[in-house]
Amino acid sequence: MFDESKPLLPLGKHVKSISELITLCIENFEENTKRRNLFKSLMSNLIEPITDLNINCDIWVDGSF
């Protein structure tokens, strides 16, 4: 269970793959449907189109997610 008083990661820049981000931010919060829906929207509206167009880029995810 996630302790809301503590961050998931220490302060700083962290490089994660999409699958690592899913594990960290979604799978660890299975009961949180809002978080899951936000991530589905991110995937369908940003990540999948970027991938389909074969664009190499970095995506920054705010710590409040």
PQR file with spaces between the fields and no chain letter, atoms N, CA, C, O and H, PARSE charges and radii, in Angstrom:
ATOM       1  N    MET     1       0.841   -1.182    0.000 -0.4000 1.5000
ATOM       2  CA   MET     1       0.000    0.000    0.000 -0.0000 2.0000
ATOM       3  C    MET     1       0.886    1.244    0.000  0.5500 1.7000
ATOM       4  O    MET     1       1.883    1.307    0.719 -0.5500 1.4000
ATOM       5  N    PHE     2       0.519    2.212   -0.797 -0.4000 1.5000
ATOM       6  CA   PHE     2       1.270    3.457   -0.933 -0.0000 2.0000
ATOM       7  C    PHE     2       0.995    4.379    0.248  0.5500 1.7000
ATOM       8  O    PHE     2      -0.158    4.608    0.612 -0.5500 1.4000
ATOM       9  H    PHE     2      -0.291    2.161   -1.381  0.4000 1.0000
ATOM      10  N    ASP     3       2.039    4.893    0.830 -0.4000 1.5000
ATOM      11  CA   ASP     3       1.938    5.868    1.905 -0.0000 2.0000
ATOM      12  C    ASP     3       1.908    7.252    1.268  0.5500 1.7000
ATOM      13  O    ASP     3       2.923    7.725    0.756 -0.5500 1.4000
ATOM      14  H    ASP     3       2.976    4.706    0.535  0.4000 1.0000
ATOM      15  N    GLU     4       0.742    7.905    1.298 -0.4000 1.5000
ATOM      16  CA   GLU     4       0.575    9.195    0.629 -0.0000 2.0000
ATOM      17  C    GLU     4       1.447   10.294    1.216  0.5500 1.7000
ATOM      18  O    GLU     4       1.633   11.332    0.581 -0.5500 1.4000
ATOM      19  H    GLU     4      -0.083    7.521    1.714  0.4000 1.0000
ATOM      20  N    SER     5       1.978   10.093    2.399 -0.4000 1.5000
ATOM      21  CA   SER     5       2.836   11.112    2.999 -0.0000 2.0000
ATOM      22  C    SER     5       4.268   11.044    2.470  0.5500 1.7000
ATOM      23  O    SER     5       5.083   11.918    2.764 -0.5500 1.4000
ATOM      24  H    SER     5       1.826    9.250    2.915  0.4000 1.0000
ATOM      25  N    LYS     6       4.573   10.001    1.690 -0.4000 1.5000
ATOM      26  CA   LYS     6       5.923    9.832    1.148 -0.0000 2.0000
ATOM      27  C    LYS     6       5.863    9.774   -0.378  0.5500 1.7000
ATOM      28  O    LYS     6       4.933    9.189   -0.933 -0.5500 1.4000
ATOM      29  H    LYS     6       3.910    9.291    1.451  0.4000 1.0000
ATOM      30  N    PRO     7       6.840   10.373   -1.064 -0.5600 1.5000
ATOM      31  CA   PRO     7       6.857   10.317   -2.538  0.2800 2.0000
ATOM      32  C    PRO     7       7.218    8.918   -3.038  0.5500 1.7000
ATOM      33  O    PRO     7       7.837    8.132   -2.321 -0.5500 1.4000
ATOM      34  N    LEU     8       6.821    8.619   -4.276 -0.4000 1.5000
ATOM      35  CA   LEU     8       7.182    7.342   -4.894 -0.0000 2.0000
ATOM      36  C    LEU     8       8.675    7.272   -5.168  0.5500 1.7000
ATOM      37  O    LEU     8       9.292    6.214   -5.041 -0.5500 1.4000
ATOM      38  H    LEU     8       6.318    9.258   -4.858  0.4000 1.0000
ATOM      39  N    LEU     9       9.251    8.408   -5.545 -0.4000 1.5000
ATOM      40  CA   LEU     9      10.671    8.488   -5.889 -0.0000 2.0000
ATOM      41  C    LEU     9      11.294    9.677   -5.172  0.5500 1.7000
ATOM      42  O    LEU     9      10.590   10.633   -4.846 -0.5500 1.4000
ATOM      43  H    LEU     9       8.750    9.268   -5.648  0.4000 1.0000
ATOM      44  N    PRO    10      12.589    9.640   -4.920 -0.5600 1.5000
ATOM      45  CA   PRO    10      13.245   10.808   -4.340  0.2800 2.0000
ATOM      46  C    PRO    10      13.255   11.965   -5.345  0.5500 1.7000
ATOM      47  O    PRO    10      13.102   11.756   -6.548 -0.5500 1.4000
ATOM      48  N    LEU    11      13.435   13.163   -4.842 -0.4000 1.5000
ATOM      49  CA   LEU    11      13.495   14.352   -5.672 -0.0000 2.0000
ATOM      50  C    LEU    11      14.557   14.202   -6.750  0.5500 1.7000
ATOM      51  O    LEU    11      15.660   13.726   -6.477 -0.5500 1.4000
ATOM      52  H    LEU    11      13.560   13.333   -3.865  0.4000 1.0000
ATOM      53  N    GLY    12      14.232   14.602   -7.964 -0.4000 1.5000
ATOM      54  CA   GLY    12      15.206   14.564   -9.048 -0.0000 2.0000
ATOM      55  C    GLY    12      14.625   13.975  -10.318  0.5500 1.7000
ATOM      56  O    GLY    12      13.463   13.573  -10.363 -0.5500 1.4000
ATOM      57  H    GLY    12      13.337   14.989   -8.185  0.4000 1.0000
ATOM      58  N    LYS    13      15.448   13.932  -11.339 -0.4000 1.5000
ATOM      59  CA   LYS    13      15.057   13.386  -12.635 -0.0000 2.0000
ATOM      60  C    LYS    13      15.253   11.869  -12.607  0.5500 1.7000
ATOM      61  O    LYS    13      16.288   11.377  -12.156 -0.5500 1.4000
ATOM      62  H    LYS    13      16.392   14.259  -11.302  0.4000 1.0000
ATOM      63  N    HIS    14      14.260   11.145  -13.088 -0.4000 1.5000
ATOM      64  CA   HIS    14      14.315    9.687  -13.126 -0.0000 2.0000
ATOM      65  C    HIS    14      13.923    9.220  -14.519  0.5500 1.7000
ATOM      66  O    HIS    14      12.842    9.553  -15.004 -0.5500 1.4000
ATOM      67  H    HIS    14      13.420   11.545  -13.454  0.4000 1.0000
ATOM      68  N    VAL    15      14.779    8.465  -15.155 -0.4000 1.5000
ATOM      69  CA   VAL    15      14.504    7.938  -16.489 -0.0000 2.0000
ATOM      70  C    VAL    15      13.807    6.594  -16.324  0.5500 1.7000
ATOM      71  O    VAL    15      14.334    5.686  -15.680 -0.5500 1.4000
ATOM      72  H    VAL    15      15.657    8.195  -14.761  0.4000 1.0000
ATOM      73  N    LYS    16      12.609    6.472  -16.915 -0.4000 1.5000
ATOM      74  CA   LYS    16      11.814    5.249  -16.820 -0.0000 2.0000
ATOM      75  C    LYS    16      11.266    4.897  -18.197  0.5500 1.7000
ATOM      76  O    LYS    16      10.944    5.779  -18.994 -0.5500 1.4000
ATOM      77  H    LYS    16      12.181    7.209  -17.438  0.4000 1.0000
ATOM      78  N    SER    17      11.165    3.616  -18.462 -0.4000 1.5000
ATOM      79  CA   SER    17      10.471    3.166  -19.667 -0.0000 2.0000
ATOM      80  C    SER    17       8.966    3.246  -19.395  0.5500 1.7000
ATOM      81  O    SER    17       8.543    3.404  -18.250 -0.5500 1.4000
ATOM      82  H    SER    17      11.426    2.900  -17.815  0.4000 1.0000
ATOM      83  N    ILE    18       8.174    3.138  -20.447 -0.4000 1.5000
ATOM      84  CA   ILE    18       6.724    3.154  -20.270 -0.0000 2.0000
ATOM      85  C    ILE    18       6.298    2.003  -19.361  0.5500 1.7000
ATOM      86  O    ILE    18       5.453    2.187  -18.485 -0.5500 1.4000
ATOM      87  H    ILE    18       8.518    3.010  -21.377  0.4000 1.0000
ATOM      88  N    SER    19       6.869    0.831  -19.559 -0.4000 1.5000
ATOM      89  CA   SER    19       6.482   -0.313  -18.720 -0.0000 2.0000
ATOM      90  C    SER    19       6.866   -0.091  -17.255  0.5500 1.7000
ATOM      91  O    SER    19       6.128   -0.498  -16.357 -0.5500 1.4000
ATOM      92  H    SER    19       7.555    0.682  -20.271  0.4000 1.0000
ATOM      93  N    GLU    20       7.998    0.544  -17.007 -0.4000 1.5000
ATOM      94  CA   GLU    20       8.386    0.861  -15.628 -0.0000 2.0000
ATOM      95  C    GLU    20       7.440    1.889  -15.021  0.5500 1.7000
ATOM      96  O    GLU    20       7.095    1.804  -13.843 -0.5500 1.4000
ATOM      97  H    GLU    20       8.597    0.875  -17.736  0.4000 1.0000
ATOM      98  N    LEU    21       7.021    2.860  -15.828 -0.4000 1.5000
ATOM      99  CA   LEU    21       6.085    3.874  -15.362 -0.0000 2.0000
ATOM     100  C    LEU    21       4.732    3.247  -15.027  0.5500 1.7000
ATOM     101  O    LEU    21       4.096    3.617  -14.040 -0.5500 1.4000
ATOM     102  H    LEU    21       7.302    2.929  -16.786  0.4000 1.0000
ATOM     103  N    ILE    22       4.299    2.302  -15.849 -0.4000 1.5000
ATOM     104  CA   ILE    22       3.037    1.601  -15.582 -0.0000 2.0000
ATOM     105  C    ILE    22       3.123    0.851  -14.255  0.5500 1.7000
ATOM     106  O    ILE    22       2.204    0.917  -13.439 -0.5500 1.4000
ATOM     107  H    ILE    22       4.816    2.002  -16.651  0.4000 1.0000
ATOM     108  N    THR    23       4.215    0.148  -14.048 -0.4000 1.5000
ATOM     109  CA   THR    23       4.385   -0.592  -12.794 -0.0000 2.0000
ATOM     110  C    THR    23       4.393    0.351  -11.598  0.5500 1.7000
ATOM     111  O    THR    23       3.706    0.107  -10.606 -0.5500 1.4000
ATOM     112  H    THR    23       4.961    0.095  -14.711  0.4000 1.0000
ATOM     113  N    LEU    24       5.160    1.415  -11.688 -0.4000 1.5000
ATOM     114  CA   LEU    24       5.316    2.350  -10.578 -0.0000 2.0000
ATOM     115  C    LEU    24       4.035    3.126  -10.268  0.5500 1.7000
ATOM     116  O    LEU    24       3.649    3.261   -9.107 -0.5500 1.4000
ATOM     117  H    LEU    24       5.718    1.614  -12.494  0.4000 1.0000
ATOM     118  N    CYS    25       3.380    3.634  -11.315 -0.4000 1.5000
ATOM     119  CA   CYS    25       2.276    4.577  -11.121 -0.0000 2.0000
ATOM     120  C    CYS    25       0.881    3.990  -11.286  0.5500 1.7000
ATOM     121  O    CYS    25      -0.096    4.601  -10.852 -0.5500 1.4000
ATOM     122  H    CYS    25       3.694    3.525  -12.258  0.4000 1.0000
ATOM     123  N    ILE    26       0.767    2.825  -11.898 -0.4000 1.5000
ATOM     124  CA   ILE    26      -0.556    2.256  -12.156 -0.0000 2.0000
ATOM     125  C    ILE    26      -0.758    0.938  -11.416  0.5500 1.7000
ATOM     126  O    ILE    26      -1.705    0.803  -10.641 -0.5500 1.4000
ATOM     127  H    ILE    26       1.561    2.329  -12.251  0.4000 1.0000
ATOM     128  N    GLU    27       0.110   -0.020  -11.645 -0.4000 1.5000
ATOM     129  CA   GLU    27      -0.079   -1.346  -11.046 -0.0000 2.0000
ATOM     130  C    GLU    27      -0.018   -1.312   -9.523  0.5500 1.7000
ATOM     131  O    GLU    27      -0.660   -2.127   -8.861 -0.5500 1.4000
ATOM     132  H    GLU    27       0.879    0.090  -12.275  0.4000 1.0000
ATOM     133  N    ASN    28       0.734   -0.395   -8.971 -0.4000 1.5000
ATOM     134  CA   ASN    28       0.803   -0.267   -7.512 -0.0000 2.0000
ATOM     135  C    ASN    28      -0.416    0.434   -6.926  0.5500 1.7000
ATOM     136  O    ASN    28      -0.533    0.574   -5.708 -0.5500 1.4000
ATOM     137  H    ASN    28       1.255    0.268   -9.509  0.4000 1.0000
ATOM     138  N    PHE    29      -1.335    0.880   -7.806 -0.4000 1.5000
ATOM     139  CA   PHE    29      -2.547    1.592   -7.387 -0.0000 2.0000
ATOM     140  C    PHE    29      -3.768    0.976   -8.063  0.5500 1.7000
ATOM     141  O    PHE    29      -4.584    1.693   -8.643 -0.5500 1.4000
ATOM     142  H    PHE    29      -1.240    0.766   -8.795  0.4000 1.0000
ATOM     143  N    GLU    30      -3.899   -0.341   -7.992 -0.4000 1.5000
ATOM     144  CA   GLU    30      -4.960   -1.048   -8.706 -0.0000 2.0000
ATOM     145  C    GLU    30      -6.352   -0.535   -8.364  0.5500 1.7000
ATOM     146  O    GLU    30      -7.236   -0.551   -9.221 -0.5500 1.4000
ATOM     147  H    GLU    30      -3.236   -0.924   -7.521  0.4000 1.0000
ATOM     148  N    GLU    31      -6.567   -0.084   -7.146 -0.4000 1.5000
ATOM     149  CA   GLU    31      -7.891    0.375   -6.728 -0.0000 2.0000
ATOM     150  C    GLU    31      -8.214    1.783   -7.224  0.5500 1.7000
ATOM     151  O    GLU    31      -9.353    2.231   -7.089 -0.5500 1.4000
ATOM     152  H    GLU    31      -5.849   -0.071   -6.450  0.4000 1.0000
ATOM     153  N    ASN    32      -7.242    2.485   -7.790 -0.4000 1.5000
ATOM     154  CA   ASN    32      -7.430    3.874   -8.203 -0.0000 2.0000
ATOM     155  C    ASN    32      -7.805    3.937   -9.683  0.5500 1.7000
ATOM     156  O    ASN    32      -6.928    3.976  -10.546 -0.5500 1.4000
ATOM     157  H    ASN    32      -6.317    2.121   -7.899  0.4000 1.0000
ATOM     158  N    THR    33      -9.104    3.947   -9.975 -0.4000 1.5000
ATOM     159  CA   THR    33      -9.560    3.965  -11.372 -0.0000 2.0000
ATOM     160  C    THR    33      -9.280    5.305  -12.044  0.5500 1.7000
ATOM     161  O    THR    33      -9.050    5.345  -13.252 -0.5500 1.4000
ATOM     162  H    THR    33      -9.817    3.915   -9.274  0.4000 1.0000
ATOM     163  N    LYS    34      -9.293    6.397  -11.294 -0.4000 1.5000
ATOM     164  CA   LYS    34      -9.000    7.708  -11.886 -0.0000 2.0000
ATOM     165  C    LYS    34      -7.574    7.737  -12.434  0.5500 1.7000
ATOM     166  O    LYS    34      -7.341    8.209  -13.547 -0.5500 1.4000
ATOM     167  H    LYS    34      -9.479    6.365  -10.312  0.4000 1.0000
ATOM     168  N    ARG    35      -6.633    7.237  -11.660 -0.4000 1.5000
ATOM     169  CA   ARG    35      -5.229    7.184  -12.085 -0.0000 2.0000
ATOM     170  C    ARG    35      -5.095    6.312  -13.338  0.5500 1.7000
ATOM     171  O    ARG    35      -4.400    6.685  -14.284 -0.5500 1.4000
ATOM     172  H    ARG    35      -6.822    6.853  -10.756  0.4000 1.0000
ATOM     173  N    ARG    36      -5.757    5.157  -13.342 -0.4000 1.5000
ATOM     174  CA   ARG    36      -5.708    4.240  -14.484 -0.0000 2.0000
ATOM     175  C    ARG    36      -6.304    4.905  -15.735  0.5500 1.7000
ATOM     176  O    ARG    36      -5.746    4.778  -16.824 -0.5500 1.4000
ATOM     177  H    ARG    36      -6.320    4.854  -12.574  0.4000 1.0000
ATOM     178  N    ASN    37      -7.424    5.605  -15.585 -0.4000 1.5000
ATOM     179  CA   ASN    37      -8.055    6.284  -16.722 -0.0000 2.0000
ATOM     180  C    ASN    37      -7.195    7.427  -17.250  0.5500 1.7000
ATOM     181  O    ASN    37      -7.116    7.633  -18.461 -0.5500 1.4000
ATOM     182  H    ASN    37      -7.878    5.708  -14.700  0.4000 1.0000
ATOM     183  N    LEU    38      -6.559    8.164  -16.363 -0.4000 1.5000
ATOM     184  CA   LEU    38      -5.646    9.230  -16.794 -0.0000 2.0000
ATOM     185  C    LEU    38      -4.493    8.659  -17.612  0.5500 1.7000
ATOM     186  O    LEU    38      -4.093    9.236  -18.623 -0.5500 1.4000
ATOM     187  H    LEU    38      -6.624    7.997  -15.379  0.4000 1.0000
ATOM     188  N    PHE    39      -3.966    7.528  -17.168 -0.4000 1.5000
ATOM     189  CA   PHE    39      -2.850    6.925  -17.888 -0.0000 2.0000
ATOM     190  C    PHE    39      -3.302    6.371  -19.235  0.5500 1.7000
ATOM     191  O    PHE    39      -2.567    6.474  -20.217 -0.5500 1.4000
ATOM     192  H    PHE    39      -4.291    7.060  -16.346  0.4000 1.0000
ATOM     193  N    LYS    40      -4.500    5.783  -19.301 -0.4000 1.5000
ATOM     194  CA   LYS    40      -5.037    5.303  -20.581 -0.0000 2.0000
ATOM     195  C    LYS    40      -5.162    6.460  -21.563  0.5500 1.7000
ATOM     196  O    LYS    40      -4.852    6.316  -22.745 -0.5500 1.4000
ATOM     197  H    LYS    40      -5.097    5.698  -18.503  0.4000 1.0000
ATOM     198  N    SER    41      -5.616    7.606  -21.068 -0.4000 1.5000
ATOM     199  CA   SER    41      -5.734    8.794  -21.910 -0.0000 2.0000
ATOM     200  C    SER    41      -4.359    9.269  -22.385  0.5500 1.7000
ATOM     201  O    SER    41      -4.199    9.635  -23.549 -0.5500 1.4000
ATOM     202  H    SER    41      -5.868    7.723  -20.107  0.4000 1.0000
ATOM     203  N    LEU    42      -3.383    9.266  -21.503 -0.4000 1.5000
ATOM     204  CA   LEU    42      -2.015    9.626  -21.878 -0.0000 2.0000
ATOM     205  C    LEU    42      -1.505    8.703  -22.976  0.5500 1.7000
ATOM     206  O    LEU    42      -0.900    9.157  -23.948 -0.5500 1.4000
ATOM     207  H    LEU    42      -3.513    8.969  -20.557  0.4000 1.0000
ATOM     208  N    MET    43      -1.751    7.408  -22.820 -0.4000 1.5000
ATOM     209  CA   MET    43      -1.305    6.433  -23.821 -0.0000 2.0000
ATOM     210  C    MET    43      -1.970    6.682  -25.174  0.5500 1.7000
ATOM     211  O    MET    43      -1.288    6.764  -26.195 -0.5500 1.4000
ATOM     212  H    MET    43      -2.242    7.039  -22.031  0.4000 1.0000
ATOM     213  N    SER    44      -3.289    6.800  -25.185 -0.4000 1.5000
ATOM     214  CA   SER    44      -4.003    6.902  -26.460 -0.0000 2.0000
ATOM     215  C    SER    44      -3.836    8.261  -27.133  0.5500 1.7000
ATOM     216  O    SER    44      -3.859    8.342  -28.361 -0.5500 1.4000
ATOM     217  H    SER    44      -3.844    6.734  -24.355  0.4000 1.0000
ATOM     218  N    ASN    45      -3.668    9.320  -26.361 -0.4000 1.5000
ATOM     219  CA   ASN    45      -3.593   10.662  -26.945 -0.0000 2.0000
ATOM     220  C    ASN    45      -2.184   11.182  -27.187  0.5500 1.7000
ATOM     221  O    ASN    45      -1.996   12.131  -27.948 -0.5500 1.4000
ATOM     222  H    ASN    45      -3.649    9.255  -25.363  0.4000 1.0000
ATOM     223  N    LEU    46      -1.201   10.575  -26.553 -0.4000 1.5000
ATOM     224  CA   LEU    46       0.162   11.075  -26.711 -0.0000 2.0000
ATOM     225  C    LEU    46       1.162    9.976  -27.069  0.5500 1.7000
ATOM     226  O    LEU    46       1.824   10.045  -28.104 -0.5500 1.4000
ATOM     227  H    LEU    46      -1.354    9.804  -25.934  0.4000 1.0000
ATOM     228  N    ILE    47       1.265    8.984  -26.224 -0.4000 1.5000
ATOM     229  CA   ILE    47       2.327    7.989  -26.399 -0.0000 2.0000
ATOM     230  C    ILE    47       2.126    7.134  -27.643  0.5500 1.7000
ATOM     231  O    ILE    47       3.072    6.929  -28.405 -0.5500 1.4000
ATOM     232  H    ILE    47       0.727    8.928  -25.383  0.4000 1.0000
ATOM     233  N    GLU    48       0.916    6.630  -27.866 -0.4000 1.5000
ATOM     234  CA   GLU    48       0.677    5.795  -29.050 -0.0000 2.0000
ATOM     235  C    GLU    48       0.876    6.567  -30.357  0.5500 1.7000
ATOM     236  O    GLU    48       1.518    6.038  -31.265 -0.5500 1.4000
ATOM     237  H    GLU    48       0.148    6.796  -27.248  0.4000 1.0000
ATOM     238  N    PRO    49       0.351    7.804  -30.499 -0.5600 1.5000
ATOM     239  CA   PRO    49       0.622    8.553  -31.733  0.2800 2.0000
ATOM     240  C    PRO    49       2.115    8.830  -31.953  0.5500 1.7000
ATOM     241  O    PRO    49       2.599    8.739  -33.081 -0.5500 1.4000
ATOM     242  N    ILE    50       2.836    9.164  -30.893 -0.4000 1.5000
ATOM     243  CA   ILE    50       4.277    9.398  -31.013 -0.0000 2.0000
ATOM     244  C    ILE    50       4.978    8.128  -31.477  0.5500 1.7000
ATOM     245  O    ILE    50       5.855    8.171  -32.340 -0.5500 1.4000
ATOM     246  H    ILE    50       2.443    9.238  -29.977  0.4000 1.0000
ATOM     247  N    THR    51       4.584    7.001  -30.899 -0.4000 1.5000
ATOM     248  CA   THR    51       5.165    5.712  -31.275 -0.0000 2.0000
ATOM     249  C    THR    51       4.826    5.368  -32.722  0.5500 1.7000
ATOM     250  O    THR    51       5.693    4.925  -33.475 -0.5500 1.4000
ATOM     251  H    THR    51       3.872    6.966  -30.198  0.4000 1.0000
ATOM     252  N    ASP    52       3.566    5.570  -33.113 -0.4000 1.5000
ATOM     253  CA   ASP    52       3.132    5.275  -34.484 -0.0000 2.0000
ATOM     254  C    ASP    52       3.898    6.096  -35.517  0.5500 1.7000
ATOM     255  O    ASP    52       4.169    5.620  -36.619 -0.5500 1.4000
ATOM     256  H    ASP    52       2.862    5.930  -32.501  0.4000 1.0000
ATOM     257  N    LEU    53       4.243    7.323  -35.159 -0.4000 1.5000
ATOM     258  CA   LEU    53       4.979    8.203  -36.068 -0.0000 2.0000
ATOM     259  C    LEU    53       6.489    8.014  -35.959  0.5500 1.7000
ATOM     260  O    LEU    53       7.257    8.695  -36.639 -0.5500 1.4000
ATOM     261  H    LEU    53       4.023    7.710  -34.264  0.4000 1.0000
ATOM     262  N    ASN    54       6.903    7.101  -35.116 -0.4000 1.5000
ATOM     263  CA   ASN    54       8.316    6.781  -34.925 -0.0000 2.0000
ATOM     264  C    ASN    54       9.129    8.015  -34.508  0.5500 1.7000
ATOM     265  O    ASN    54      10.234    8.250  -34.998 -0.5500 1.4000
ATOM     266  H    ASN    54       6.280    6.547  -34.563  0.4000 1.0000
ATOM     267  N    ILE    55       8.551    8.783  -33.597 -0.4000 1.5000
ATOM     268  CA   ILE    55       9.212    9.982  -33.087 -0.0000 2.0000
ATOM     269  C    ILE    55      10.004    9.609  -31.835  0.5500 1.7000
ATOM     270  O    ILE    55       9.459    9.031  -30.894 -0.5500 1.4000
ATOM     271  H    ILE    55       7.654    8.592  -33.199  0.4000 1.0000
ATOM     272  N    ASN    56      11.275    9.942  -31.834 -0.4000 1.5000
ATOM     273  CA   ASN    56      12.130    9.686  -30.680 -0.0000 2.0000
ATOM     274  C    ASN    56      12.121   10.930  -29.797  0.5500 1.7000
ATOM     275  O    ASN    56      12.573   11.994  -30.221 -0.5500 1.4000
ATOM     276  H    ASN    56      11.718   10.411  -32.598  0.4000 1.0000
ATOM     277  N    CYS    57      11.615   10.808  -28.584 -0.4000 1.5000
ATOM     278  CA   CYS    57      11.531   11.977  -27.708 -0.0000 2.0000
ATOM     279  C    CYS    57      11.472   11.542  -26.250  0.5500 1.7000
ATOM     280  O    CYS    57      11.323   10.361  -25.937 -0.5500 1.4000
ATOM     281  H    CYS    57      11.247    9.944  -28.239  0.4000 1.0000
ATOM     282  N    ASP    58      11.591   12.512  -25.384 -0.4000 1.5000
ATOM     283  CA   ASP    58      11.415   12.298  -23.950 -0.0000 2.0000
ATOM     284  C    ASP    58      10.052   12.844  -23.556  0.5500 1.7000
ATOM     285  O    ASP    58       9.605   13.859  -24.090 -0.5500 1.4000
ATOM     286  H    ASP    58      11.712   13.472  -25.637  0.4000 1.0000
ATOM     287  N    ILE    59       9.401   12.178  -22.634 -0.4000 1.5000
ATOM     288  CA   ILE    59       8.127   12.643  -22.095 -0.0000 2.0000
ATOM     289  C    ILE    59       8.329   12.870  -20.604  0.5500 1.7000
ATOM     290  O    ILE    59       8.769   11.980  -19.876 -0.5500 1.4000
ATOM     291  H    ILE    59       9.764   11.354  -22.200  0.4000 1.0000
ATOM     292  N    TRP    60       8.002   14.069  -20.169 -0.4000 1.5000
ATOM     293  CA   TRP    60       8.157   14.409  -18.760 -0.0000 2.0000
ATOM     294  C    TRP    60       6.820   14.208  -18.064  0.5500 1.7000
ATOM     295  O    TRP    60       5.790   14.688  -18.537 -0.5500 1.4000
ATOM     296  H    TRP    60       7.645   14.792  -20.760  0.4000 1.0000
ATOM     297  N    VAL    61       6.836   13.502  -16.946 -0.4000 1.5000
ATOM     298  CA   VAL    61       5.628   13.285  -16.153 -0.0000 2.0000
ATOM     299  C    VAL    61       5.814   14.002  -14.826  0.5500 1.7000
ATOM     300  O    VAL    61       6.772   13.747  -14.096 -0.5500 1.4000
ATOM     301  H    VAL    61       7.673   13.112  -16.561  0.4000 1.0000
ATOM     302  N    ASP    62       4.896   14.892  -14.530 -0.4000 1.5000
ATOM     303  CA   ASP    62       4.957   15.675  -13.304 -0.0000 2.0000
ATOM     304  C    ASP    62       4.873   14.770  -12.079  0.5500 1.7000
ATOM     305  O    ASP    62       4.207   13.735  -12.106 -0.5500 1.4000
ATOM     306  H    ASP    62       4.118   15.099  -15.123  0.4000 1.0000
ATOM     307  N    GLY    63       5.530   15.153  -11.042 -0.4000 1.5000
ATOM     308  CA   GLY    63       5.541   14.356   -9.821 -0.0000 2.0000
ATOM     309  C    GLY    63       4.195   14.197   -9.154  0.5500 1.7000
ATOM     310  O    GLY    63       4.021   13.291   -8.339 -0.5500 1.4000
ATOM     311  H    GLY    63       6.072   15.994  -11.020  0.4000 1.0000
ATOM     312  N    SER    64       3.231   15.053   -9.478 -0.4000 1.5000
ATOM     313  CA   SER    64       1.923   14.943   -8.838 -0.0000 2.0000
ATOM     314  C    SER    64       1.079   13.823   -9.416  0.5500 1.7000
ATOM     315  O    SER    64       0.024   13.506   -8.867 -0.5500 1.4000
ATOM     316  H    SER    64       3.372   15.788  -10.141  0.4000 1.0000
ATOM     317  N    PHE    65       1.519   13.213  -10.517 -0.4000 1.5000
ATOM     318  CA   PHE    65       0.740   12.122  -11.097 -0.0000 2.0000
ATOM     319  C    PHE    65       0.736   10.954  -10.146  0.5500 1.7000
ATOM     320  O    PHE    65       0.134    9.921  -10.439 -0.5500 1.4000
ATOM     321  H    PHE    65       2.376   13.471  -10.963  0.4000 1.0000
